[in-house]
Amino acid sequence: MNCITLLSDFGLQDSSVAAAKGILMQYNPDARLVDISHLIEPFHLQQAAYILAAAYEHFPKGTCHLLLFDIFYGDTPRLVLCEKNGYYFLAPDNGILPLAFGNDYGKVWKYFELTAPFVFKDWIHAAAKVCNELKSKKTEQLELEPYELKNAPQHCQARVDGNTVECHVIHIDRFENVIINMTKEQFETVGKGRPFRIEFMRDEQLTELSDNYLVVKEGEKLCRFNSTGYLEIAINRGRAASLFGLKLFKERHLIYNTIKIYFE
């Protein structure tokens, strides 16, 4: 099945998403176009990477994931093609792939390089063309130049300082559960089985991991690793983000809250 997903920070109030889909359909009239989300906070790279990591594996192998997020990043914007575990990713080289997958982002090639003046539709036309080519060709048959991605920005990653890890809010879901940039693998590597405490606003603390929301009473707080493997702060049938004042800083498109994890 020819499936193409779209992930962006375009929002839904103008024609950008529709224009992208229209161009994709010109090259791939039989493709199934699926929206992952277009409500990523503008330029919030961590949130975009998290949503990508949470969604991509639920689609059929061979799906093309089109990442329309900060596509004009850098002095020379590039469209890169990445192949990982049977999936294809068409993305700008802005750090989103290494942030979503760490160093395990598979093979990468440079497919297209924009020249000034930068035009949105040129990027989409190039992405639509490679989606069409991938229906009948393997990546090796495209004869593309191998490419080395830029590293994920340091300010987007949890900062380890001795026995302390400084984390940030990267996503707040509809139920106001708060996801921070700490994976289960990172937690276990740093913690090494030691007791811990998580401190955040209003002198709140958590010292135990929960398997699910129901292990605490209604209205009580908890922390758990969600299905994507990220640490989540929640309240059983409550709104953790509002109660604890945890949020994404929208005005400057940077991360607002600092959450510290201390290992004893």
N, C-alpha and C positions, 0 to 999 in steps of 0.2 A: 504494500500500500504506500502511495506517495503522500506523505504527511509533512506539513511545514508548520512549525509553531512560531509565534511572535511574542517577544518580551521587550517592553520598552517603558520609557518614562514620558511618553507622548500625552498621556491622558486621553479623554474621550470627548473633549469639547471642540475639537477642530477636525480638519480633514486628513491629518497625517496618517492615521492608521488605515483609513479607507484608501488613501492613495497608495500606500505600501501594498495592500492586498490587491488592488487593481493591477499594479505592475506585476506582482507575483503570478496572478491569474493569466496574464498575457503569455507568459513563458510556460506555465504549468496549469493549464485549464482543468485538468482532472485531479489536481491536488486537493487534499483536505487541509484547509487552513484553520488552525486552532490558536486562540488567544490564551497564552499563559497569564499575562497581566500587562496592562498599560498604565497601571496606577503606582508604579515605583516612584518614590520621591525623586524629583529632578536631581540628577547627578549624584544620587546616593548609591555609590558603587557597591557597598557591602550588602545593601538590601537586594539589589539586582542579582548579585552573585548567590545570595542565600536562596532566593526564589527559584533561580535556575537549578541549583543543586537539589532542591526539594522536588522539582517537577520532572526533570528530563527523563529519568529512567522509567517512568510510567507509560511512555509512548512506545510504539512498535520500533524494533530495530530498523535502522535505515532512515529514521526521521531526521529532517533537517531543522535544527533549532536556530532561528534567526534572532540575533541579539541586537536590537535597534536602540542601544543605550550609549549615549555620548559618542556617536559615530564620528564626530569631527575632532576627536581627541588627538593632540599632538600637532607638530608643525606640518607633518605629512600624514594625513589620515590614511589608514590602510584597512582593507577587508582581508581577514585571514580565515582560512579553512582549517578546522580542527576535526580530527576523527578520533573518537574515544569509545571503546566498548561497543562498536557497531552503530554509534550515533554520529551525526555531523553537526558541527557548530560553525556558524558564520557570524563573525564578531569583529569589532574593532580591537586593536591592540592597546587596550586601556587598563589592563589588569584584571578584567572580569573573569577570565578563564582560570588563571592561577589562583585567584581568590576563591573561586567556587570549588576547584578540584585540587588545590595544592600543587605539588610537582607531578601529580598523576593526571596530566591533561592530554596524554596521547600524542599523536603526530600532528604537526602544524605546518601549513604551507602559506605563503603569501599569494593571494589571488588577484587583488586589485589595489591600486594605489591612486588616491584622488589627487588631482592637480587643481590649483586655484584657477578660477573661483570655485569653491566647493559647492556642489549642488546635491541636495538630498536624493533626488531621483536617480542620479548617477550611481550612487551607492546601492540603491534598491535594485536597479537594473542589473548590476553586476551580481548581486546576491541571487536574484531570480534566475539568472543565466546558469550559475553553478548548480542551483537546485535542480534545474532541468537536466544538466549534464550528468549529475549523480544518479539519475534514474537508469542510465544505461552504461555508465562507466565507473570503474573503480578509481579511487583517488590517485593511484599510481599512474593511471592512464591519462590523467589530465596534464602530466608533465609540468608540474608547478615547482617553484623554487622553495625548498625547505626553509622554514622560518623559525627564529628563536623569539619567543614572547618576552615582553617586558615583565619584570617581576611585579608581584602585587605590591601596591603602595604600603609602606611600613605603617603609616598612621591608621590603616584599616585592619591591622592585625592586633591580637591580644599581646600585651607587653609583659614579659616575664622579668621580674627583678628579685632574684633570690627565691624566697618562699611565697612571694606575692605575685599575683597575676592581675593586671589592670585590664578590664574588659569594657565593652561598650554595647549599647543597644543597637541592633541591626534590623530588627523588624518587630512590629506589633500587629498581631492578627486581629480579626474581627471581634474576638472575645476578649481582647486586650491582654492576652498572654504575651509576655515580653521575651524575645529571643535575643541572646547576647552572642558575641563572637568568640565562643569557646566551645570546641567540639569535645565529644567524649574521649576521642583519642588523645587530644591535647591535655585534657583534664587528667587522664590516667598517667600520661607521660610525666607531667610535672608533679602530680600529687603522690604517685607511687604508693597508693593505698593509705596515705596518712589522713587523719582527721582534718576537717576544713571548716571554714565559716565564710559565708558570702555576705558582704556588707554593701548596702545601698542606701538610698535617701531615707531621711527621718529615722536614722539609727536602726533600721531594720536589719535583721540577720537571719540566715538560714544555715543549718549545720548538718542536714541530712538530705540525701537524695531519695526521691519517691519514684515508684514505678509508674504510677498513674495519679489522676486527680482524686480518686475516691479513697485513697489511703489516709487522707486528712478529713476532718469534719468540714461541712459546708461553711464557707466564709474564712477558712484558714489558708495561710500561704504555704507554698511548697516550691521545690525546684526539681526538675526532671530533665532527662535527655529526651528530646522529641524524636519523631520517626525519621527525621533527617540527620539526627546525631548531634544537634546543637543544644546547649543548655538553655532551659526555659524557666522563667520565674512566673508563677501563676497563683491564682486563688481559686479554690474549688467553688464553682458557680459565682465567681466574682470578677471584678475588673482590676487586675493588678496594675496596669499602666496608670489608670486614674488615681487609684488609692495611694500608690507610692510615688506619683509624680514622675514616672519614667516616660520619656518621649524622645522622638527624633527631632533634632533642631532644624527646622525647616528654612528659616530665614537665610542662613548661610550655607545650607545644604551640607552641613558637617554633623558629626556625631556629638550629641549633647551630654548624655549621662555617662558617668564613670562608675563602674561596679567593680569592686575589688574582691578577690578570692584569696584568703590566707590559708596556707597549709602549715600545720604544726609539726 
